[in-house]
């Protein structure tokens, strides 16, 4: 396993995908964080505007520490924005804030993939914490049933990463549409928003691809052991 060239190939490809996506998003955010919007709205004001126009009520907006730590908490209906986004008046801040509002709109609309992802969170947590450990221990000890349980659990985590993709892509589409409809942003600014959101989407694609490659590797290894 650890000495298997196939394992290191999977790990290497996954690492390259992740690093490449992170570099892309950091460059996109860095570039468009230096470009102020014509309308001069802060990320918080952009979020408030879209929520109001879309008729979504009962969502709180609050700052949260960290870089790119922005997220929407559906359990508490809270939209949390990092300092650079909450107070920022850049193209990047507007795009990121709008993306998180996209999740709030999904929540209000009862968007099915988002509901499904919420229900899968416990499965994903168990899968990522125990799945690979059980798989490795089972294969080392020759306990193939234990390894099978591990692969199935890790498969739950992989399914979570795949379900996340349409949720994130849809939120980005909603964000771009909302900003375009607002009339506050120029075509150049909207193009910048699209670049930021596309780069962010690449991080989710990289995570899903990496997880899927790992699942296929462990499943094939387990299948080979069964055939021996």
N, CA, C and O of each residue as an XYZ file, in Angstrom:
912
protein
N       0.827     -1.203      0.000
C       0.000      0.000      0.000
C       0.863      1.255      0.000
O       0.976      1.948     -1.011
N       1.496      1.547      1.204
C       2.295      2.764      1.269
C       3.469      2.709      0.303
O       3.957      3.742     -0.156
N       3.926      1.478     -0.006
C       5.059      1.329     -0.914
C       4.605      1.108     -2.356
O       5.434      0.940     -3.250
N       3.310      1.110     -2.580
C       2.743      0.870     -3.904
C       2.847      2.142     -4.747
O       2.438      3.217     -4.310
N       3.395      2.014     -5.952
C       3.533      3.172     -6.841
C       2.173      3.766     -7.188
O       2.039      4.978     -7.352
N       1.155      2.891     -7.299
C      -0.187      3.375     -7.604
C      -0.720      4.299     -6.529
O      -1.384      5.294     -6.820
N      -0.422      3.960     -5.279
C      -0.877      4.796     -4.165
C      -0.261      6.188     -4.250
O      -0.959      7.194     -4.118
N       1.043      6.237     -4.470
C       1.714      7.529     -4.528
C       1.315      8.319     -5.765
O       1.338      9.550     -5.751
N       0.952      7.624     -6.830
C       0.443      8.310     -8.016
C      -0.875      8.998     -7.701
O      -1.086     10.154     -8.067
N      -1.765      8.274     -7.013
C      -3.060      8.846     -6.632
C      -2.869     10.035     -5.701
O      -3.482     11.086     -5.886
N      -2.009      9.858     -4.694
C      -1.744     10.943     -3.748
C      -1.122     12.141     -4.461
O      -1.487     13.286     -4.197
N      -0.186     11.873     -5.361
C       0.483     12.950     -6.077
C      -0.454     13.735     -6.971
O      -0.420     14.965     -6.993
N      -1.295     13.017     -7.714
C      -2.256     13.690     -8.591
C      -3.225     14.528     -7.761
O      -3.529     15.668     -8.112
N      -3.705     13.958     -6.661
C      -4.621     14.695     -5.794
C      -3.985     15.951     -5.231
O      -4.619     17.004     -5.171
N      -2.722     15.838     -4.817
C      -2.015     16.997     -4.270
C      -1.820     18.076     -5.327
O      -1.987     19.264     -5.049
N      -1.465     17.661     -6.542
C      -1.271     18.626     -7.624
C      -2.572     19.348     -7.960
O      -2.580     20.560     -8.178
N      -3.666     18.601     -8.000
C      -4.966     19.215     -8.273
C      -5.321     20.230     -7.194
O      -5.761     21.340     -7.492
N      -5.128     19.842     -5.949
C      -5.460     20.724     -4.831
C      -4.596     21.977     -4.821
O      -5.102     23.089     -4.672
N      -3.289     21.790     -4.981
C      -2.372     22.934     -4.973
C      -2.652     23.862     -6.150
O      -2.661     25.084     -6.001
N      -2.881     23.268     -7.321
C      -3.182     24.078     -8.495
C      -4.442     24.903     -8.319
O      -4.477     26.078     -8.684
N      -5.482     24.289     -7.757
C      -6.740     25.001     -7.537
C      -6.563     26.117     -6.515
O      -7.113     27.206     -6.681
N      -5.795     25.850     -5.452
C      -5.568     26.870     -4.423
C      -4.788     28.057     -4.983
O      -5.097     29.209     -4.677
N      -3.783     27.775     -5.799
C      -3.017     28.861     -6.415
C      -3.917     29.692     -7.319
O      -3.849     30.921     -7.321
N      -4.757     29.010     -8.083
C      -5.670     29.701     -9.003
C      -6.600     30.633     -8.239
O      -6.733     31.804     -8.593
N      -7.249     30.117     -7.188
C      -8.216     30.934     -6.465
C      -7.528     32.081     -5.736
O      -8.077     33.181     -5.670
N      -6.341     31.849     -5.190
C      -5.635     32.920     -4.490
C      -5.214     34.024     -5.452
O      -5.262     35.205     -5.108
N      -4.803     33.641     -6.647
C      -4.425     34.650     -7.643
C      -5.643     35.443     -8.116
O      -5.581     36.664     -8.260
N      -6.741     34.742     -8.353
C      -7.950     35.424     -8.813
C      -8.470     36.386     -7.749
O      -8.805     37.534     -8.040
N      -8.529     35.897     -6.516
C      -9.004     36.754     -5.424
C      -8.036     37.914     -5.207
O      -8.459     39.054     -5.013
N      -6.736     37.618     -5.241
C      -5.745     38.671     -5.051
C      -5.852     39.759     -6.110
O      -5.770     40.948     -5.805
N      -6.034     39.341     -7.348
C      -6.123     40.315     -8.438
C      -7.351     41.202     -8.295
O      -7.253     42.427     -8.366
N      -8.515     40.573     -8.092
C      -9.757     41.339     -8.080
C     -10.060     41.973     -6.732
O     -10.999     42.759     -6.614
N      -9.275     41.639     -5.716
C      -9.397     42.337     -4.433
C      -8.805     43.740     -4.526
O      -9.100     44.604     -3.700
N      -7.979     43.955     -5.524
C      -7.361     45.274     -5.720
C      -8.175     46.169     -6.641
O      -7.806     47.318     -6.886
N      -9.277     45.644     -7.150
C     -10.114     46.419     -8.077
C     -11.405     46.825     -7.376
O     -12.251     45.970     -7.114
N     -11.578     48.110     -7.065
C     -12.814     48.549     -6.397
C     -13.987     48.554     -7.374
O     -13.807     48.747     -8.576
N     -15.165     48.344     -6.852
C     -16.356     48.372     -7.701
C     -16.816     49.812     -7.906
O     -16.584     50.680     -7.064
N     -17.456     50.042     -9.014
C     -17.949     51.383     -9.316
C     -18.993     51.817     -8.295
O     -19.028     52.978     -7.887
N     -19.848     50.873     -7.883
C     -20.921     51.212     -6.950
C     -20.442     51.454     -5.532
O     -21.143     52.088     -4.743
N     -19.260     50.959     -5.196
C     -18.706     51.203     -3.873
C     -19.374     50.462     -2.734
O     -19.210     50.841     -1.574
N     -20.131     49.404     -3.040
C     -20.798     48.651     -1.978
C     -19.813     47.697     -1.305
O     -18.960     47.102     -1.963
N     -19.942     47.561      0.006
C     -19.142     46.567      0.723
C     -19.758     45.192      0.513
O     -20.884     45.071      0.030
N     -19.012     44.159      0.878
C     -19.561     42.812      0.757
C     -20.837     42.646      1.563
O     -21.787     42.010      1.107
N     -20.859     43.213      2.750
C     -22.070     43.137      3.582
C     -23.233     43.819      2.888
O     -24.346     43.294      2.885
N     -22.992     44.985      2.301
C     -24.059     45.718      1.622
C     -24.537     44.971      0.381
O     -25.727     44.982      0.066
N     -23.615     44.325     -0.319
C     -24.002     43.506     -1.476
C     -24.912     42.374     -1.030
O     -25.936     42.108     -1.660
N     -24.537     41.706      0.059
C     -25.347     40.604      0.579
C     -26.731     41.096      0.984
O     -27.735     40.457      0.672
N     -26.786     42.220      1.672
C     -28.074     42.779      2.102
C     -28.939     43.133      0.900
O     -30.148     42.900      0.904
N     -28.312     43.699     -0.129
C     -29.046     44.089     -1.334
C     -29.676     42.881     -2.013
O     -30.859     42.901     -2.353
N     -28.890     41.834     -2.209
C     -29.402     40.652     -2.909
C     -30.488     39.965     -2.095
O     -31.506     39.547     -2.647
N     -30.283     39.847     -0.798
C     -31.301     39.224      0.053
C     -32.609     40.002     -0.027
O     -33.688     39.414     -0.099
N     -32.505     41.315     -0.014
C     -33.704     42.152     -0.066
C     -34.405     42.020     -1.414
O     -35.623     41.851     -1.469
N     -33.641     42.097     -2.494
C     -34.226     42.016     -3.839
C     -34.849     40.645     -4.088
O     -35.895     40.547     -4.729
N     -34.218     39.596     -3.587
C     -34.719     38.237     -3.787
C     -35.793     37.857     -2.770
O     -36.348     36.760     -2.836
N     -36.087     38.749     -1.837
C     -37.162     38.501     -0.880
C     -36.850     37.446      0.161
O     -37.757     36.805      0.692
N     -35.570     37.262      0.457
C     -35.162     36.286      1.473
C     -35.046     37.000      2.817
O     -34.258     37.933      2.968
N     -35.830     36.559      3.781
C     -35.856     37.210      5.088
C     -35.334     36.275      6.177
O     -35.287     35.056      6.010
N     -34.943     36.887      7.299
C     -34.527     36.098      8.456
C     -33.101     35.597      8.415
O     -32.726     34.745      9.219
N     -32.287     36.111      7.487
C     -30.879     35.698      7.395
C     -30.003     36.785      8.014
O     -30.030     37.937      7.581
N     -29.231     36.413      9.024
C     -28.303     37.354      9.649
C     -26.978     37.358      8.891
O     -26.563     36.344      8.330
N     -26.333     38.502      8.886
C     -25.014     38.636      8.268
C     -24.046     39.089      9.349
O     -24.278     40.097     10.017
N     -22.971     38.350      9.519
C     -22.013     38.707     10.555
C     -20.588     38.404     10.096
O     -20.374     37.521      9.264
N     -19.612     39.139     10.641
C     -18.212     38.897     10.270
C     -17.667     37.648     10.947
O     -18.132     37.257     12.017
N     -16.679     37.029     10.313
C     -16.013     35.860     10.883
C     -14.519     35.982     10.587
O     -14.127     36.449      9.517
N     -13.704     35.564     11.527
C     -12.260     35.686     11.351
C     -11.757     34.724     10.278
O     -12.374     33.693     10.010
N     -10.624     35.081      9.671
C     -10.004     34.185      8.710
C      -9.982     34.740      7.301
O     -10.644     35.730      6.988
N      -9.194     34.067      6.446
C      -9.103     34.428      5.034
C      -9.891     33.414      4.217
O      -9.654     32.211      4.321
N     -10.826     33.897      3.405
C     -11.710     33.037      2.618
C     -12.445     32.031      3.515
O     -12.649     30.876      3.138
N     -12.832     32.488      4.689
C     -13.585     31.651      5.637
C     -15.083     31.867      5.497
O     -15.861     31.434      6.347
N     -15.483     32.532      4.430
C     -16.887     32.873      4.201
C     -17.730     31.613      4.036
O     -17.315     30.660      3.377
N     -18.909     31.618      4.637
C     -19.813     30.476      4.494
C     -21.215     30.846      4.959
O     -21.417     31.828      5.673
N     -22.168     30.039      4.537
C     -23.554     30.184      4.983
C     -23.897     28.998      5.860
O     -23.670     27.850      5.478
N     -24.445     29.271      7.038
C     -24.835     28.228      7.987
C     -26.347     28.036      7.905
O     -27.093     28.827      8.482
N     -26.817     27.003      7.202
C     -28.266     26.814      7.039
C     -28.979     26.441      8.329
O     -30.172     26.709      8.472
N     -28.273     25.831      9.268
C     -28.919     25.427     10.519
C     -29.313     26.635     11.362
O     -30.287     26.586     12.114
N     -28.550     27.718     11.233
C     -28.836     28.931     12.006
C     -29.245     30.101     11.128
O     -29.564     31.182     11.622
N     -29.232     29.874      9.820
C     -29.568     30.907      8.845
C     -28.694     32.145      9.055
O     -29.183     33.271      9.149
N     -27.397     31.897      9.125
C     -26.420     32.969      9.317
C     -25.426     32.959      8.161
O     -24.884     31.914      7.800
N     -25.199     34.125      7.593
C     -24.220     34.277      6.525
C     -22.991     34.943      7.139
O     -23.058     36.086      7.592
N     -21.882     34.230      7.151
C     -20.666     34.742      7.784
C     -19.638     35.117      6.717
O     -19.307     34.318      5.840
N     -19.147     36.338      6.812
C     -18.200     36.857      5.831
C     -16.882     37.215      6.502
O     -16.864     37.811      7.579
N     -15.783     36.848      5.858
C     -14.456     37.180      6.369
C     -14.262     38.697      6.326
O     -14.956     39.377      5.570
N     -13.340     39.240      7.116
C     -13.157     40.697      7.181
C     -12.949     41.361      5.823
O     -13.518     42.420      5.557
N     -12.133     40.743      4.958
C     -11.858     41.336      3.646
C     -13.099     41.391      2.766
O     -13.206     42.238      1.880
N     -14.025     40.489      3.016
C     -15.263     40.465      2.235
C     -16.333     41.317      2.908
O     -17.023     42.091      2.244
N     -16.468     41.179      4.200
C     -17.492     41.915      4.957
C     -17.337     43.422      4.768
O     -18.315     44.127      4.522
N     -16.105     43.909      4.884
C     -15.850     45.344      4.786
C     -15.327     45.759      3.412
O     -15.364     46.939      3.063
N     -14.845     44.797      2.636
C     -14.228     45.113      1.358
C     -15.206     45.653      0.332
O     -16.381     45.285      0.314
N     -14.704     46.527     -0.516
C     -15.535     47.124     -1.570
C     -14.964     46.796     -2.951
O     -15.065     47.581     -3.894
N     -14.372     45.629     -3.034
C     -13.729     45.195     -4.273
C     -14.629     44.259     -5.068
O     -15.674     43.811     -4.594
N     -14.194     43.979     -6.287
C     -14.918     43.030     -7.137
C     -14.925     41.648     -6.494
O     -15.946     40.960     -6.507
N     -13.793     41.243     -5.935
C     -13.714     39.928     -5.290
C     -14.659     39.844     -4.103
O     -15.348     38.839     -3.931
N     -14.698     40.887     -3.283
C     -15.580     40.896     -2.112
C     -17.040     40.776     -2.531
O     -17.811     40.042     -1.911
N     -17.415     41.493     -3.577
C     -18.796     41.433     -4.060
C     -19.143     40.037     -4.552
O     -20.220     39.519     -4.258
N     -18.230     39.429     -5.302
C     -18.492     38.096     -5.840
C     -18.607     37.038     -4.765
O     -19.500     36.193     -4.811
N     -17.698     37.082     -3.789
C     -17.720     36.087     -2.716
C     -18.967     36.252     -1.857
O     -19.614     35.267     -1.500
N     -19.304     37.497     -1.527
C     -20.511     37.743     -0.731
C     -21.751     37.258     -1.473
O     -22.632     36.632     -0.885
N     -21.808     37.555     -2.768
C     -22.965     37.133     -3.561
C     -23.059     35.613     -3.635
O     -24.156     35.054     -3.616
N     -21.918     34.949     -3.718
C     -21.918     33.482     -3.760
C     -22.527     32.904     -2.488
O     -23.338     31.980     -2.551
N     -22.141     33.441     -1.342
C     -22.693     32.932     -0.085
C     -24.180     33.234      0.029
O     -24.941     32.437      0.578
N     -24.591     34.383     -0.488
C     -26.024     34.682     -0.523
C     -26.739     33.678     -1.416
O     -27.890     33.321     -1.165
N     -26.048     33.224     -2.461
C     -26.627     32.197     -3.324
C     -27.028     30.970     -2.534
O     -28.058     30.357     -2.815
N     -26.216     30.603     -1.538
C     -26.561     29.466     -0.681
C     -27.788     29.777      0.176
O     -28.630     28.907      0.402
N     -27.884     31.013      0.648
C     -29.052     31.403      1.444
C     -30.323     31.336      0.600
O     -31.384     30.948      1.089
N     -30.206     31.715     -0.663
C     -31.357     31.642     -1.567
C     -31.712     30.185     -1.842
O     -32.890     29.829     -1.887
N     -30.702     29.344     -2.026
C     -30.954     27.908     -2.193
C     -31.728     27.364     -0.996
O     -32.682     26.602     -1.151
N     -31.305     27.764      0.184
C     -31.960     27.312      1.411
C     -33.415     27.751      1.430
O     -34.304     26.965      1.757
N     -33.656     29.007      1.080
C     -35.022     29.536      1.073
C     -35.886     28.849      0.017
O     -37.087     28.664      0.212
N     -35.263     28.472     -1.103
C     -35.999     27.821     -2.196
C     -36.165     26.319     -1.990
O     -36.869     25.662     -2.757
N     -35.525     25.777     -0.965
C     -35.587     24.330     -0.752
C     -34.849     23.558     -1.824
O     -35.286     22.483     -2.234
N     -33.731     24.100     -2.282
C     -32.934     23.482     -3.349
C     -32.529     22.065     -2.933
O     -31.837     21.879     -1.932
N     -32.962     21.078     -3.703
C     -32.819     19.668     -3.312
C     -31.369     19.238     -3.079
O     -31.092     18.618     -2.051
N     -30.425     19.537     -3.988
C     -29.045     19.118     -3.716
C     -28.489     19.685     -2.411
O     -27.704     19.025     -1.730
N     -28.893     20.898     -2.064
C     -28.417     21.474     -0.806
C     -29.000     20.728      0.387
O     -28.297     20.448      1.357
N     -30.281     20.410      0.311
C     -30.926     19.638      1.377
C     -30.239     18.277      1.527
O     -29.992     17.808      2.638
N     -29.938     17.658      0.385
C     -29.282     16.352      0.405
C     -27.898     16.455      1.035
O     -27.505     15.602      1.831
N     -27.162     17.503      0.676
C     -25.823     17.671      1.236
C     -25.879     17.845      2.750
O     -25.037     17.306      3.469
N     -26.865     18.594      3.236
C     -27.004     18.779      4.676
C     -27.218     17.443      5.385
O     -26.643     17.190      6.443
N     -28.051     16.596      4.787
C     -28.336     15.296      5.407
C     -27.119     14.375      5.366
O     -26.993     13.464      6.184
N     -26.225     14.619      4.409
C     -25.058     13.753      4.246
C     -23.869     14.156      5.117
O     -22.867     13.444      5.159
N     -23.969     15.279      5.805
C     -22.835     15.754      6.613
C     -22.370     14.722      7.636
O     -21.167     14.476      7.723
N     -23.270     14.099      8.425
C     -22.800     13.083      9.386
C     -22.105     11.909      8.701
O     -21.096     11.403      9.193
N     -22.650     11.483      7.566
C     -22.043     10.376      6.815
C     -20.651     10.767      6.332
O     -19.711      9.975      6.411
N     -20.528     11.997      5.830
C     -19.237     12.469      5.338
C     -18.211     12.546      6.465
O     -17.049     12.187      6.280
N     -18.645     13.014      7.630
C     -17.724     13.123      8.769
C     -17.196     11.754      9.190
O     -16.001     11.591      9.439
N     -18.088     10.781      9.269
C     -17.667      9.422      9.637
C     -16.755      8.846      8.560
O     -15.741      8.215      8.860
N     -17.127      9.069      7.312
C     -16.347      8.525      6.200
C     -14.939      9.060      6.145
O     -13.994      8.307      5.908
N     -14.785     10.361      6.362
C     -13.449     10.949      6.274
C     -12.600     10.653      7.503
O     -11.372     10.629      7.415
N     -13.243     10.425      8.653
C     -12.498     10.167      9.889
C     -12.147      8.694     10.071
O     -11.078      8.366     10.587
N     -13.046      7.807      9.648
C     -12.843      6.383      9.900
C     -12.625      5.542      8.650
O     -11.970      4.501      8.702
N     -13.174      5.994      7.531
C     -13.176      5.169      6.325
C     -11.819      4.630      5.925
O     -11.645      3.418      5.795
N     -10.856      5.517      5.728
C      -9.536      5.076      5.267
C      -8.803      4.263      6.329
O      -8.098      3.308      6.000
N      -8.963      4.633      7.602
C      -8.312      3.871      8.668
C      -8.804      2.430      8.702
O      -8.006      1.497      8.799
N     -10.121      2.251      8.622
C     -10.673      0.894      8.632
C     -10.224      0.118      7.398
O      -9.947     -1.079      7.469
N     -10.158      0.816      6.271
C      -9.716      0.161      5.036
C      -8.278     -0.335      5.160
O      -7.981     -1.488      4.848
N      -7.403      0.533      5.612
C      -5.985      0.171      5.740
C      -5.794     -0.941      6.773
O      -5.094     -1.921      6.518
N      -6.421     -0.780      7.937
C      -6.284     -1.801      8.989
C      -6.807     -3.148      8.499
O      -6.194     -4.189      8.734
N      -7.951     -3.110      7.814
C      -8.532     -4.343      7.297
C      -7.638     -5.027      6.287
O      -7.502     -6.251      6.303
N      -7.023     -4.244      5.398
C      -6.141     -4.822      4.383
C      -4.855     -5.368      5.008
O      -4.373     -6.431      4.617
N      -4.307     -4.643      5.972
C      -3.072     -5.096      6.626
C      -3.302     -6.388      7.394
O      -2.468     -7.293      7.359
N      -4.438     -6.475      8.091
C      -4.731     -7.656      8.909
C      -5.387     -8.779      8.116
O      -5.586     -9.879      8.631
N      -5.718     -8.496      6.869
C      -6.412     -9.503      6.072
C      -7.871     -9.629      6.435
O      -8.526    -10.605      6.070
N      -8.390     -8.634      7.161
C      -9.810     -8.618      7.544
C     -10.577     -7.881      6.451
O     -10.841     -6.683      6.563
N     -10.929     -8.605      5.402
C     -11.510     -7.959      4.225
C     -12.893     -7.376      4.484
O     -13.286     -6.400      3.844
N     -13.637     -7.969      5.420
C     -14.943     -7.400      5.746
C     -14.782     -6.020      6.380
O     -15.538     -5.096      6.079
N     -13.792     -5.891      7.259
C     -13.514     -4.592      7.876
C     -13.072     -3.585      6.821
O     -13.489     -2.427      6.843
N     -12.230     -4.033      5.901
C     -11.779     -3.155      4.822
C     -12.948     -2.726      3.942
O     -12.997     -1.588      3.475
N     -13.886     -3.641      3.720
C     -15.068     -3.314      2.913
C     -15.901     -2.234      3.583
O     -16.377     -1.305      2.930
N     -16.071     -2.367      4.902
C     -16.802     -1.341      5.654
C     -16.104      0.011      5.503
O     -16.755      1.040      5.320
N     -14.775     -0.006      5.582
C     -14.017      1.226      5.429
C     -14.206      1.866      4.064
O     -14.386      3.079      3.961
N     -14.166      1.053      3.022
C     -14.356      1.569      1.663
C     -15.755      2.154      1.493
O     -15.926      3.205      0.876
N     -16.747      1.470      2.042
C     -18.129      1.965      1.951
C     -18.270      3.298      2.683
O     -18.902      4.226      2.178
N     -17.680      3.388      3.873
C     -17.744      4.637      4.635
C     -17.048      5.771      3.889
O     -17.562      6.887      3.820
N     -15.877      5.477      3.334
C     -15.177      6.505      2.574
C     -15.965      6.876      1.323
O     -15.928      8.022      0.873
N     -16.676      5.903      0.766
C     -17.535      6.185     -0.379
C     -18.615      7.199     -0.038
O     -19.020      7.993     -0.887
N     -19.085      7.170      1.219
C     -20.061      8.165      1.655
C     -19.481      9.566      1.619
O     -20.157     10.521      1.235
N     -18.223      9.681      2.022
C     -17.550     10.980      1.955
C     -17.383     11.434      0.508
O     -17.588     12.606      0.194
N     -17.013     10.508     -0.368
C     -16.850     10.844     -1.781
C     -18.180     11.306     -2.378
O     -18.223     12.266     -3.148
N     -19.257     10.618     -2.019
C     -20.581     11.020     -2.497
C     -20.900     12.443     -2.050
O     -21.499     13.216     -2.797
N     -20.500     12.781     -0.836
C     -20.719     14.133     -0.313
C     -19.988     15.165     -1.169
O     -20.549     16.211     -1.496
N     -18.731     14.871     -1.533
C     -17.977     15.820     -2.352
C     -18.606     15.986     -3.736
O     -18.549     17.066     -4.324
N     -19.202     14.917     -4.249
C     -19.840     14.993     -5.569
C     -21.141     15.781     -5.510
O     -21.441     16.559     -6.415
N     -21.916     15.579     -4.443
C     -23.165     16.328     -4.282
C     -22.871     17.811     -4.063
O     -23.679     18.669     -4.417
N     -21.718     18.101     -3.481
C     -21.333     19.493     -3.239
C     -21.169     20.274     -4.541
O     -21.413     21.480     -4.573
N     -20.759     19.601     -5.608
C     -20.475     20.294     -6.870
C     -21.674     21.064     -7.416
O     -21.548     22.264     -7.658
N     -22.840     20.427     -7.625
C     -23.963     21.207     -8.142
C     -24.412     22.302     -7.185
O     -24.901     23.344     -7.622
N     -24.249     22.076     -5.879
C     -24.622     23.103     -4.900
C     -23.762     24.350     -5.094
O     -24.276     25.468     -5.121
N     -22.465     24.153     -5.227
C     -21.552     25.283     -5.385
C     -21.695     25.946     -6.754
O     -21.668     27.172     -6.852
N     -21.845     25.149     -7.802
C     -21.997     25.722     -9.142
C     -23.279     26.547     -9.237
O     -23.288     27.637     -9.810
N     -24.354     26.014     -8.670
C     -25.629     26.729     -8.715
C     -25.553     28.028     -7.921
O     -26.097     29.046     -8.349
N     -24.885     28.005     -6.771
C     -24.746     29.224     -5.966
C     -23.979     30.292     -6.737
O     -24.309     31.475     -6.655
N     -22.962     29.882     -7.482
C     -22.189     30.832     -8.279
C     -23.031     31.420     -9.406
O     -22.945     32.615     -9.691
N     -23.840     30.587    -10.043
C     -24.727     31.088    -11.099
C     -25.731     32.084    -10.543
O     -25.990     33.122    -11.150
N     -26.291     31.764     -9.390
C     -27.241     32.679     -8.749
C     -26.549     33.992     -8.384
O     -27.128     35.069     -8.533
N     -25.317     33.897     -7.910
C     -24.566     35.082     -7.509
C     -24.322     35.999     -8.704
O     -24.579     37.201     -8.635
N     -23.828     35.431     -9.787
C     -23.522     36.238    -10.970
C     -24.788     36.867    -11.532
O     -24.789     38.031    -11.931
N     -25.867     36.089    -11.561
C     -27.139     36.606    -12.074
C     -27.655     37.755    -11.207
O     -28.141     38.762    -11.722
N     -27.544     37.596     -9.892
C     -28.034     38.628     -8.974
C     -27.241     39.921     -9.124
O     -27.815     41.010     -9.112
N     -25.934     39.804     -9.265
C     -25.107     40.997     -9.431
C     -25.398     41.680    -10.761
O     -25.451     42.907    -10.835
N     -25.586     40.883    -11.811
C     -25.900     41.454    -13.124
C     -27.247     42.168    -13.098
O     -27.401     43.237    -13.687
N     -28.220     41.573    -12.413
C     -29.560     42.160    -12.347
C     -29.611     43.418    -11.490
O     -30.506     44.247    -11.658
N     -28.658     43.567    -10.575
C     -28.705     44.700     -9.643
C     -28.440     46.032    -10.328
O     -28.919     47.070     -9.871
N     -27.680     46.013    -11.421
C     -27.358     47.247    -12.116
C     -26.225     48.039    -11.491
O     -25.898     49.128    -11.963
N     -25.622     47.508    -10.437
C     -24.545     48.209     -9.742
C     -23.159     47.894    -10.309
O     -22.176     48.542     -9.949
N     -23.084     46.900    -11.192
C     -21.772     46.412    -11.611
C     -21.598     46.502    -13.125
O     -22.521     46.225    -13.890
N     -20.399     46.894    -13.536
C     -20.083     47.032    -14.951
C     -19.783     45.658    -15.549
O     -19.528     44.706    -14.812
N     -19.812     45.546    -16.880
C     -19.455     44.271    -17.517
C     -18.063     43.786    -17.116
O     -17.855     42.587    -16.927
N     -17.111     44.707    -16.985
C     -15.757     44.313    -16.578
C     -15.768     43.742    -15.160
O     -15.098     42.747    -14.881
N     -16.526     44.372    -14.273
C     -16.611     43.880    -12.895
C     -17.270     42.511    -12.847
O     -16.845     41.641    -12.087
N     -18.295     42.319    -13.648
C     -18.973     41.018    -13.696
C     -18.042     39.939    -14.246
O     -18.090     38.787    -13.817
N     -17.194     40.326    -15.200
C     -16.210     39.369    -15.720
C     -15.221     38.984    -14.623
O     -14.807     37.828    -14.534
N     -14.844     39.946    -13.795
C     -13.957     39.657    -12.671
C     -14.606     38.740    -11.659
O     -13.970     37.827    -11.133
N     -15.872     38.987    -11.390
C     -16.624     38.121    -10.475
C     -16.640     36.695    -11.009
O     -16.440     35.740    -10.258
N     -16.879     36.557    -12.301
C     -16.910     35.220    -12.899
C     -15.557     34.520    -12.746
O     -15.505     33.319    -12.482
N     -14.479     35.259    -12.911
C     -13.151     34.657    -12.747
C     -12.936     34.162    -11.320
O     -12.402     33.074    -11.107
N     -13.355     34.964    -10.351
C     -13.203     34.573     -8.944
C     -14.042     33.339     -8.638
O     -13.564     32.403     -7.997
N     -15.288     33.338     -9.093
C     -16.183     32.219     -8.803
C     -15.748     30.948     -9.533
O     -15.879     29.848     -8.996
N     -15.233     31.093    -10.749
C     -14.746     29.926    -11.488
C     -13.542     29.306    -10.790
O     -13.432     28.085    -10.686
N     -12.644     30.157    -10.314
C     -11.473     29.660     -9.592
C     -11.890     28.957     -8.306
O     -11.342     27.913     -7.954
N     -12.865     29.535     -7.609
C     -13.348     28.909     -6.372
C     -13.977     27.552     -6.662
O     -13.796     26.599     -5.904
N     -14.718     27.470     -7.765
C     -15.352     26.200     -8.131
C     -14.309     25.127     -8.404
O     -14.546     23.945     -8.156
N     -13.157     25.539     -8.915
C     -12.090     24.578     -9.214
C     -11.601     23.869     -7.958
O     -11.176     22.716     -8.026
N     -11.657     24.548     -6.804
C     -11.213     23.901     -5.562
C     -12.135     22.748     -5.194
O     -11.676     21.726     -4.683
N     -13.432     22.901     -5.450
C     -14.382     21.820     -5.163
C     -14.217     20.675     -6.157
O     -14.340     19.505     -5.794
N     -13.937     21.019     -7.409
C     -13.683     19.982     -8.409
C     -12.435     19.180     -8.053
O     -12.415     17.955     -8.169
N     -11.401     19.887     -7.620
C     -10.154     19.217     -7.251
C     -10.368     18.287     -6.067
O      -9.855     17.169     -6.049
N     -11.129     18.749     -5.074
C     -11.392     17.924     -3.889
C     -12.178     16.675     -4.255
O     -11.881     15.582     -3.775
N     -13.189     16.845     -5.112
C     -14.007     15.701     -5.514
C     -13.193     14.708     -6.340
O     -13.294     13.498     -6.138
N     -12.390     15.218     -7.268
C     -11.573     14.338     -8.112
C     -10.552     13.572     -7.279
O     -10.340     12.379     -7.495
N      -9.922     14.253     -6.332
C      -8.935     13.607     -5.470
C      -9.573     12.508     -4.628
O      -9.026     11.412     -4.504
N     -10.736     12.812     -4.051
C     -11.429     11.819     -3.221
C     -11.868     10.623     -4.056
O     -11.769      9.480     -3.610
N     -12.353     10.885     -5.268
C     -12.808      9.803     -6.136
C     -11.642      8.906     -6.552
O     -11.782      7.684     -6.594
N     -10.503      9.506     -6.855
C      -9.316      8.717     -7.208
C      -8.897      7.810     -6.054
O      -8.542      6.650     -6.266
N      -8.941      8.343     -4.833
C      -8.589      7.526     -3.671
C      -9.561      6.367     -3.494
O      -9.157      5.240     -3.206
N     -10.847      6.659     -3.670
C     -11.853      5.603     -3.524
C     -11.621      4.493     -4.542
O     -11.672      3.311     -4.199
N     -11.367      4.869     -5.789
C     -11.133      3.874     -6.834
C      -9.883      3.052     -6.534
O      -9.854      1.846     -6.780
N      -8.860      3.701     -6.005
C      -7.631      2.982     -5.673
C      -7.892      1.935     -4.595
O      -7.538      0.768     -4.765
N      -8.510      2.345     -3.487
C      -8.743      1.408     -2.383
C      -9.730      0.318     -2.768
O      -9.587     -0.829     -2.345
N     -10.731      0.669     -3.568
C     -11.699     -0.338     -4.010
C     -11.030     -1.373     -4.911
O     -11.313     -2.566     -4.805
N     -10.140     -0.916     -5.802
C      -9.443     -1.858     -6.687
C      -8.483     -2.738     -5.896
O      -8.328     -3.921     -6.200
N      -7.841     -2.163     -4.884
C      -6.932     -2.937     -4.044
C      -7.698     -4.006     -3.273
O      -7.250     -5.147     -3.161
N      -8.848     -3.628     -2.749
C      -9.682     -4.583     -2.017
C     -10.182     -5.682     -2.945
O     -10.209     -6.854     -2.570
N     -10.578     -5.298     -4.159
C     -11.055     -6.282     -5.124
C      -9.953     -7.281     -5.471
O     -10.207     -8.477     -5.612
N      -8.721     -6.773     -5.607
C      -7.601     -7.660     -5.901
C      -7.336     -8.647     -4.785
O      -7.011     -9.806     -5.041
N      -7.475     -8.191     -3.534
C      -7.277     -9.090     -2.395
C      -8.344    -10.178     -2.371
O      -8.062    -11.320     -2.008
N      -9.557     -9.827     -2.754
C     -10.643    -10.816     -2.749
C     -10.411    -11.897     -3.795
O     -10.815    -13.047     -3.618
N      -9.754    -11.511     -4.889
C      -9.529    -12.462     -5.976
C      -8.341    -13.390     -5.716
O      -8.147    -14.371     -6.434
N      -7.550    -13.079     -4.693
C      -6.370    -13.910     -4.426
C      -6.751    -15.272     -3.852
O      -5.876    -16.091     -3.572
